[in-house]
Amino acid sequence: MNIADNIKIINEKIERAAMRSGRTAKDITLIAVSKTVDIDSMRLAARCGIDNFGENRVQELVSKYPLMENVNWHLIGHLQTNKVKYIADKVSLIHSVDSLKVAKEIDLRAKSKNKCQDILVEVNISGEPTKFGVGKEDLTGLIEELQSLENIRVCGLMTIAPFGADKDELKKLFENCNNLFIDIRGKKYHNVFMSILSMGMTNDFETAIECGANMIRIGTGIFGNRK
């Protein structure tokens, strides 16, 4: 099966999951996770309608950036403060902010570029010690601290579910994250706009959509297994 067929199947699944959640496919943003994917495959995906690409590593994003036109770039992997300067003028959205320290660096670099950088706060919704993300018990405190940074815009939350979790566990975790998302949106913090809930990957995106996700990150489902 080729990339074009994969994208068609993914889009059909998105449409059905969106309908089950009372929405339409237009309400869901699909990000193609292009980690280790070659440029020709990415260009083929773009010709099939993909205009959002997500990279896990700063170095790979920077190397691919000049080779793809008319697409939006997302940094979805863990971000270290010393790498922020390399992507400050390249990414539409940073998904993985989980500390004030990283947010301050993004704010500083965005200010130097005379821009306001859209970010998501990554939540470790499962509490796994091996995962990045702020714990749900510390989320409100971090959001309150981020209000003072004028060159970032908090657009929502991102989470990654445990690999191998069954559907009942996935549903519980995704619903918990959606509840946090709704709760924060209701508090109307300064400079915090809860419009994006990024959760769901190849193995669990349908459940994520059913539980409120409006942005999903698909790699294997589009490009196949990679090294």
C-alpha positions in Angstrom: 0.0 0.0 0.0 1.4 3.4 -0.9 1.4 6.8 0.8 -1.6 8.1 -1.2 -3.7 5.1 -0.3 -2.6 5.4 3.4 -3.7 9.0 3.5 -7.0 8.2 2.0 -7.7 5.5 4.6 -6.6 7.8 7.4 -8.9 10.6 6.2 -11.8 8.2 6.0 -11.2 7.0 9.6 -10.9 10.7 10.7 -14.2 11.5 9.1 -16.0 8.5 10.8 -14.4 9.3 14.2 -15.3 13.0 13.9 -18.9 12.1 13.1 -19.1 9.9 16.3 -17.9 12.9 18.3 -20.5 15.2 16.7 -18.0 17.0 14.4 -16.7 16.8 10.9 -13.3 15.9 9.4 -12.8 19.7 8.8 -12.6 20.1 12.6 -9.6 17.8 12.8 -6.1 18.8 11.8 -3.9 16.0 10.6 -0.1 16.3 11.2 2.1 13.9 9.2 4.9 12.9 11.5 7.9 12.8 9.2 10.7 11.6 11.5 13.4 9.8 9.4 11.1 10.2 6.3 12.8 11.2 3.1 11.9 14.4 1.2 10.5 12.6 -1.8 8.0 10.8 0.4 7.1 14.0 2.2 6.5 15.8 -1.1 4.3 12.9 -2.2 2.3 13.3 1.0 2.1 17.1 0.3 0.7 16.4 -3.2 -2.0 14.3 -1.5 -3.2 17.2 0.6 -0.9 17.1 3.7 0.2 20.6 4.6 1.3 20.0 8.3 4.4 18.1 9.1 5.7 17.2 12.5 9.3 16.5 13.5 10.7 15.1 16.7 14.2 16.4 16.4 15.3 20.0 15.9 18.2 19.1 13.6 16.1 17.1 11.3 13.5 19.8 11.0 16.1 22.4 10.3 17.6 20.3 7.5 14.3 19.6 5.8 12.9 23.1 6.2 14.4 24.7 3.0 13.4 21.6 1.0 9.6 21.8 1.5 7.5 24.8 0.4 4.0 25.9 1.5 3.8 23.6 4.5 3.5 24.2 8.2 6.1 22.8 10.5 5.4 21.4 14.0 8.0 20.5 16.6 6.4 17.6 18.4 9.4 16.1 20.2 11.1 17.1 23.5 12.7 20.6 23.2 15.9 21.6 25.0 16.5 25.3 25.7 19.7 25.4 23.7 17.9 24.2 20.6 15.1 26.8 20.6 17.2 29.3 18.6 17.4 27.0 15.6 13.6 26.8 15.1 12.4 30.2 16.3 11.7 31.4 12.8 10.6 28.1 11.3 7.8 26.4 13.2 4.1 27.2 13.3 3.5 25.3 16.5 5.6 23.9 19.3 3.8 21.0 20.9 6.1 20.0 23.7 6.5 22.8 26.2 6.6 21.4 29.7 8.5 23.9 31.8 8.7 27.6 32.4 12.4 27.5 31.5 11.8 26.3 28.0 8.8 28.7 27.6 11.0 31.7 28.6 13.6 30.8 26.0 10.9 30.5 23.3 9.6 33.8 24.4 13.0 35.4 24.2 13.8 34.0 20.8 10.4 34.9 19.4 10.8 38.4 20.6 14.1 38.6 18.7 12.3 37.6 15.6 9.4 40.0 16.2 6.8 37.3 16.3 4.5 35.6 18.8 5.1 31.9 18.9 2.2 29.5 19.3 2.8 26.7 21.7 1.1 23.8 23.4 1.7 22.6 26.9 2.6 18.9 27.0 0.8 17.0 29.8 2.0 13.7 31.1 -1.5 12.5 31.6 -0.6 8.9 32.5 2.0 9.9 35.1 4.6 7.6 33.5 8.1 8.5 34.9 9.7 7.9 31.5 7.5 10.4 29.7 8.1 14.1 29.2 5.3 16.5 30.1 4.1 18.4 33.1 2.1 16.4 35.6 -1.6 17.1 35.7 -1.3 18.3 39.3 1.3 20.9 38.2 -0.5 22.0 35.0 -2.5 24.9 36.4 0.6 26.4 38.1 2.6 26.3 34.9 -0.3 27.9 32.9 -0.5 30.7 35.4 3.2 31.3 35.1 3.1 31.4 31.3 0.6 34.3 31.3 3.3 36.8 31.8 5.2 35.8 28.6 4.1 38.2 25.9 5.8 36.6 22.8 4.2 33.2 23.2 0.6 32.2 22.8 -0.6 29.2 24.7 -3.0 27.5 22.2 -3.8 24.3 24.0 -2.5 21.0 25.3 -0.7 18.0 24.0 -0.4 14.5 25.4 1.0 11.1 24.5 -0.8 8.0 25.7 1.1 4.9 26.9 2.1 2.5 24.2 0.0 -0.7 24.3 -2.8 0.7 26.4 -6.2 -0.9 25.8 -9.1 1.1 24.5 -10.7 1.6 27.9 -7.5 3.0 29.4 -7.0 5.2 26.4 -10.5 6.6 26.6 -10.0 7.4 30.3 -6.7 9.1 29.7 -7.9 11.1 26.7 -11.1 12.1 28.5 -9.0 13.3 31.5 -6.9 15.5 29.2 -10.0 16.9 27.5 -11.4 17.7 30.9 -8.2 19.6 31.8 -8.4 21.4 28.5 -12.0 22.5 29.1 -11.3 23.5 32.7 -8.4 25.7 31.7 -10.3 27.3 28.9 -13.1 28.2 31.3 -10.7 30.1 33.5 -9.9 32.7 30.8 -6.2 33.2 31.6 -4.4 36.1 30.0 -2.6 35.0 26.8 -4.0 31.5 27.0 -6.3 30.3 24.2 -7.5 26.7 24.6 -8.3 26.0 21.0 -6.0 23.0 20.2 -6.1 19.6 21.8 -3.3 17.5 20.3 -3.6 13.9 21.1 -3.7 10.6 19.2 -1.3 8.8 17.0 -1.4 5.9 14.5 -2.7 3.3 17.0 -5.1 5.5 19.0 -6.2 8.5 17.0 -9.7 7.4 16.5 -10.3 7.1 20.2 -8.6 10.4 20.7 -10.9 12.2 18.3 -13.9 10.6 20.0 -12.6 12.0 23.3 -12.2 15.6 22.0 -8.9 15.8 20.1 -8.9 18.3 17.2 -5.2 17.7 16.2 -3.7 14.3 15.6 -0.1 13.2 14.8 0.2 10.3 12.4 3.5 8.8 11.2 3.5 5.1 10.6 -0.1 5.2 9.4 1.0 7.4 6.5 4.6 6.5 5.8 4.7 2.9 7.0 7.2 1.4 9.5 10.5 3.2 9.7 13.9 2.5 11.3 
